[in-house]
Amino acid sequence: MPITIVLDNARYQHCKAVIAFAENLQIKLLFLPPYSPNLNIIERLWKFAKKKVLYGKYYERSEQFHKTIYDFFEQIDQHQEQLKSLLTLKFQTFDNSRIYAP
């Protein structure tokens, strides 16, 4: 069964050693598009959290900011309806030309 590993575009993942190792094991490397936050659900959640906690707000002390972030995630259930549509598995697509296959 062929193995494909999905990778972001960190420089070290494109190094010759990684490519050679994957090639030796007959593993396909699939590199995500350079900017693809919609492929990562946590990025969507972070964007939503920033909108709720940061936009148009000023925190004089970092402790205030940290507490607000903590409280947001402690009370995440309050945003369940909004998050239901935001955190779906409807990902953006990309073409297979980004697959490095041995």
VEXZA-348077 format. One line per 10 residues: number of its first residue (from 1); for each residue x negated, y negated, z negated of C-alpha. Coordinates in pm, 1 decimal, padded with zeros to 6 digits, m for minus. Each point is the difference from the previous one (the first is absolute). Layout:
residues N
NUM> X:Y:Z; ...
END
This chain:
residues 102
1> 00000.0:00000.0:00000.0; m00156.6:m00332.7:00102.0; m00060.7:m00258.1:m00271.7; 00044.1:m00373.1:00055.3; m00109.9:m00251.9:m00261.7; 00157.1:m00345.5:00010.0; m00246.2:m00274.6:m00091.8; 00004.9:m00375.2:m00026.1; m00277.3:m00195.6:00165.7; m00249.7:m00016.7:m00283.0
11> m00343.9:m00032.6:00154.1; m00138.1:00306.6:m00178.8; 00271.9:00217.6:00155.5; m00132.4:m00082.5:00346.4; m00360.0:00091.1:m00081.4; m00179.1:00266.3:00201.9; m00023.7:00235.2:m00298.6; 00378.2:00006.3:m00053.0; 00069.2:00050.0:00368.9; m00262.9:00274.1:00028.9
21> 00130.5:00176.2:m00312.1; 00357.5:m00010.4:00129.6; m00113.6:00119.5:00340.5; m00191.9:00289.9:m00157.8; 00316.7:00107.2:m00184.8; 00221.9:m00064.1:00305.5; 00199.5:m00262.8:m00187.9; 00174.9:m00276.5:00192.1; m00037.4:m00351.2:m00140.6; 00295.8:m00230.6:00053.7
31> m00086.2:m00363.3:m00067.2; 00285.8:m00232.3:m00085.3; 00030.5:m00323.3:00195.7; m00221.5:m00275.7:m00146.7; 00285.9:m00182.5:m00168.0; 00284.6:00232.7:m00085.3; 00147.9:m00070.3:m00343.3; 00334.8:00144.1:00109.5; m00161.6:00341.2:00017.7; m00065.2:m00011.1:m00373.0
41> 00302.0:m00009.9:m00230.7; m00202.2:m00143.2:m00289.3; m00077.2:m00304.7:00215.3; 00372.1:m00057.5:00045.6; 00056.9:00024.9:m00375.0; m00287.6:m00238.1:m00071.6; 00138.5:m00253.0:00250.1; 00339.9:00019.6:m00171.4; m00158.9:m00038.4:m00345.2; m00199.6:m00304.2:00114.6
51> 00316.2:m00156.2:00139.3; 00177.4:00044.9:m00333.2; m00292.0:m00088.4:m00229.2; m00231.8:m00237.3:00187.6; 00179.7:m00202.7:00265.4; 00066.6:m00353.5:m00117.6; m00125.3:00073.4:m00349.7; m00298.8:m00123.8:m00194.1; m00154.5:00181.8:m00293.2; m00223.4:m00216.3:m00213.0
61> m00168.8:00298.2:m00160.1; m00085.1:00339.5:00146.5; 00167.4:00167.7:m00297.4; 00333.5:m00149.5:00108.5; m00047.8:00133.2:00350.3; m00100.3:00346.8:m00125.4; 00301.1:00017.2:m00229.5; 00233.7:m00104.4:00280.9; m00139.7:00267.6:00233.1; 00022.7:00260.1:m00276.4
71> 00358.4:m00101.1:m00081.7; 00094.9:00012.8:00367.5; m00110.4:00361.5:00030.4; 00148.5:00093.1:m00336.8; 00338.0:m00126.9:00127.0; m00032.6:00119.9:00359.1; 00338.1:00176.9:m00028.6; 00169.7:m00339.5:00022.7; m00117.1:m00023.4:00361.8; 00107.0:00350.9:00096.8
81> 00246.9:m00110.2:00268.3; m00250.7:m00227.5:00176.2; m00278.3:00255.8:m00024.2; 00218.3:00274.4:00144.8; m00015.2:m00157.2:00346.2; m00354.7:m00133.2:m00036.9; m00165.6:00323.4:m00105.7; 00132.8:00227.9:00270.3; m00210.2:00235.5:00204.9; 00067.0:m00197.0:00317.5
91> m00360.9:m00070.1:00085.7; m00139.6:m00204.7:00282.8; m00142.2:00223.5:00269.9; m00332.0:00000.0:00178.8; m00136.3:00177.2:00301.7; m00216.5:00310.5:m00007.8; m00294.8:m00179.7:00160.1; m00126.0:m00066.5:m00351.6; m00055.8:00369.8:m00067.9; m00360.4:00113.4:00000.2
101> 00006.7:00368.4:00083.1; m00306.9:00218.6:00042.9
END
